[in-house]
Amino acid sequence: MASSYRAPEAARDYVLEEVRRADRDRFLATLFAPEQQRRDLLALLAFDHELARTRAVAREPILARIRLQWWRDAAAEATGAGTPRAQPVVESLSETARRHALPLQRLVDLVDVREEEIEGPLDVVRAGHALADLQLAVLGVTSEPTRAAARAVAAAWLMGEGPERDALLAESRALRREVDAAVLPILLPALSLGDIGAWRKPLAYWWAARRGRY
């Protein structure tokens, strides 16, 4: 049975503002999820953001590994039964992980792929798939076409412009008729990978969500 741990309201507020500041496009997309799932998606995005910025805040490889080990240990606490460390992202992640009984290994997969990035390029496919699988667990969606679309968008999000990204977006959009509409909050950011002005994004997301497109 999942734990009933509840993160402090201050932790939830911190996570919301942090994702709004650091990852505005994906933040906007979460607004189309029901409130509880929105909080859970934001917790995952905040966790992902903390891992992604490791190379920027810890330029020495040994320091980067120490930082990622801290997050690996925090993930173990988040999926455990005790009181997690008093850090807002960890507290919010703990609530999310315990509510949905997220397996520790799924969280560790995100940490591991960022550790590999210390010495080389990021494996964008593995990183995208790891996050998408966690998001799908939070949204309670298990269909294979939906999983394929979500994984494709998540991997494309981490790529620069080019034919490989275009192919992934085309792959995800080819599955539109089979995709569960509940996952639109993690698919809508695909719109931001096209030619769309920042001021138009909220309206574009709203219109696309109404039509079930991304």
Residue, then its C-alpha position, 0 to 999 in steps of 0.5 A: m500500500a502506498s504511503s500517505y506522506r504529504a509534502p509541506e505546502a511550502a515545498r509544493d509552492y517551491v516546486l511550482e515556482e521552480v518549474r515555472r521559472a526553469d521549464r516554462d513550456r512543460f510547466l504550461a502543459t501540466l496546467f491541463a492535468p487535474e490538480q493532483q496529477r499536476r502536482d505530481l508531474l511538477a514534482l517529476l519535472a523539478f527532480d529532472h531539472e535538478l539532475a539536468r543542471t548537475r554539469a552546470v553547478a558541479r563542473e568537476p567530475i568528482l563533484a558532479r558524481i557526489r551531487l548525483q549520489w546525493w540525489r540517488d540517496a534522496a530518491a531512495e528516501a522518496t520511495g521509502a517509508g520514513t521521513p525524507r530529507a528536508q529539501p522541497v524537491v525531495e519532499s514533493l517527490s516523496e509524496t508523488a513516489r509514495r502515492h503512485a508506488l513508483p519503483l526506486q529503479r525508475l527514479v534511479d534510471l534518471v540519475d544514472v543517465r545524467e551520471e553517464e553525461i558527466e563524461g560524454p554526451l547525454d543519451v537523450v533517448r534513454a533520458g527521455h524514456a526514463l522520464a516519460d515512463l515516470q510521467l505515465a505512471v503518475l497519469g495511470v496510463t499503460s497503453e503501448p501506443t500512448r507509451a510510444a508517443a510519450r517516449a518519442v516526445a520526451a526524447a525529442w524534447l532533449m534534442g536539437e533541431g534536425p531530422e532525428r527530432d523531426a522523425l520522433l515527432a512524426e512518429s508520435r503524431a502518427l499515433r494520435r488516434e490511439v493515444d489516451a487523451a489523459v497524457l496530453p499534459i506531457l505531449l503538448p510540449a511537442l508544439s514548442l519544438g515547432d515554429i511558435g512564438a512564446w506569446r502564442k504558446p498558452l493559446a496554442y496549448w489550449w486549442a491543441a488540448r481541446r482538439g486532442r492534438y500535439 
